[in-house]
């Protein structure tokens, strides 16, 4: 348990790089069309309902 906790701290130090990557991903997401967004939401709902079963 403690070892896995240390690994988390190590990855946390590189969080600045992850934040930069998230920024670019957000810009890509804004280019999605409403139809694509509806498809994604439908897929997410389908996956969520299958997990409940």
C-alpha positions as CSV (number, residue, x, y, z in Angstrom):
1,X,0.0,0.0,0.0
2,X,2.7,2.5,1.0
3,X,4.8,1.7,-2.1
4,X,1.8,2.4,-4.4
5,X,1.4,5.7,-2.5
6,X,5.0,6.7,-3.3
7,X,4.4,5.9,-7.0
8,X,1.4,8.3,-6.9
9,X,3.6,11.1,-5.5
10,X,6.2,10.5,-8.3
11,X,3.6,10.8,-11.0
12,X,2.2,13.9,-9.3
13,X,5.5,15.8,-9.9
14,X,4.8,15.5,-13.7
15,X,1.3,16.8,-13.3
16,X,2.3,20.1,-15.0
17,X,2.9,18.2,-18.3
18,X,-0.5,16.5,-17.9
19,X,-2.3,19.8,-17.4
20,X,-0.7,21.2,-20.6
21,X,-1.9,18.1,-22.5
22,X,-5.4,18.5,-21.1
23,X,-5.5,22.1,-22.4
24,X,-4.9,20.9,-26.0
25,X,-7.4,18.1,-25.7
26,X,-10.1,20.6,-24.6
27,X,-9.5,22.6,-27.7
28,X,-10.0,19.5,-29.8
29,X,-13.2,18.7,-28.0
30,X,-14.7,22.1,-28.8
31,X,-14.5,21.1,-32.5
32,X,-17.0,18.3,-32.0
33,X,-20.3,18.7,-33.8
34,X,-23.6,18.4,-31.8
35,X,-24.3,15.1,-33.5
36,X,-20.9,13.7,-32.3
37,X,-21.6,14.9,-28.8
38,X,-25.0,13.1,-28.8
39,X,-23.4,9.9,-30.0
40,X,-20.7,10.1,-27.3
41,X,-23.3,10.8,-24.6
42,X,-25.4,7.8,-25.8
43,X,-22.4,5.5,-25.7
44,X,-21.5,6.7,-22.2
45,X,-25.1,6.1,-21.0
46,X,-25.1,2.6,-22.6
47,X,-21.8,1.8,-20.8
48,X,-23.1,3.1,-17.5
49,X,-26.3,1.1,-17.7
50,X,-24.4,-2.1,-18.5
51,X,-22.2,-1.6,-15.5
52,X,-25.3,-1.4,-13.2
53,X,-26.5,-4.8,-14.5
